[in-house]
Amino acid sequence: MSIFFGLLGMLAFFIGIIMVIISLFKKRPKKNPLIVILAGLVLFIVGVSIPNNNASSDSTKRISEAATSSKKITSKSSSKDKASIEAAASSSKSEKVKASKERAEAAKQVEAAKQAEAAKQAEAARQAEAARQAEAARQAEAAKQAEAAKQAEAARQAEAAKQAEAAKQAEAAKQAEAARQAEAAAQAQAAAQTEQNGNSSGYTRDANGRWHRSNGQFASKKEIAAAGLVW
C-alpha cells in the first residue's frame, strides 16, 4: 500500500510539474497545477511514512517540510503564472489590436473596392445613356431630314402638277382661242360670202342682221331662203 501511495504521489507530482511547464507557454489551465504538485508530495510522503509507524514525528516533520516546500513552489509558481498570465494578456491584447487593425484595413479595402465598382457602374451607365441619347438624336435628325425630303418632293410634285395644269389650261385656252378664231373666220367668211350673194341677188343686210330688198323694205325669211341666203 505504501508503494502504491508513493507511486501515486510521484505521478501526481510529475503531472503537476508538466502542467506548470505547459502553463508557461499557453493559457493557464482550469485546475491549478500547484494543487496537483502539493497532493503528489503529500501522497508520496504518506506512502513513504506508512511502513515506519514509530517515526510519526519524523513523518509529521517531513509533511511539514513538504508543505513548506509546496508553499514555496506555489509562491514561485504563482509569480511565474502571474507573469505568464500578464505576458499572455499583453500578447492577446496586441493580437486583438492587430486583428482589429487588420479588420479595419480589410473593411476599408472592401469599401474602397465597393465604391470603385459603384463608380465604374455609374460611368458605364452614363456612357450608355449618352450613347442612347446620341442614337435618339441621330434617329430624330434622320426622321427630320426624311420628312423634309418628303415635303420637298410633295412640293415639287405639286408644283409640277400646277405647272402641268397651267400648261393644260393654256393649251385648252389656246385651242379654244384658235377654235374661236376659226369660227369667227368661218363666220366672217360666211357673212362675206352671204353679203356677196346678197349683193348679187339685190338683197342687203343692215347692221342688225336684217335683210332688205333692193327697194329698202324688209325681206321675209322665205325670200331670203329662196335667194339662198342665210337669215
Secondary structure, DSSP 8 states (H G I E B T S, - for coil): -HHHHHHHHHHHHHHHHHHHHHHHHS---SS-HHHHHHHHHHHHHHHHHSS-GGGHHHHHHHHHHHHHHHHHHHHHHHHHHHHHHHHHHHHHHHHHHHHHHHHHHHHHHHHHHHHHHHHHHHHHHHHHHHHHHHHHHHHHHHHHHHHHHHHHHHHHHHHHHHHHHHHHHHHHHHHHHHHHHHHHHHHHHHHHHHHHHHHHHT-EE-TTS-EE-TTS-B--HHHHHHTT---
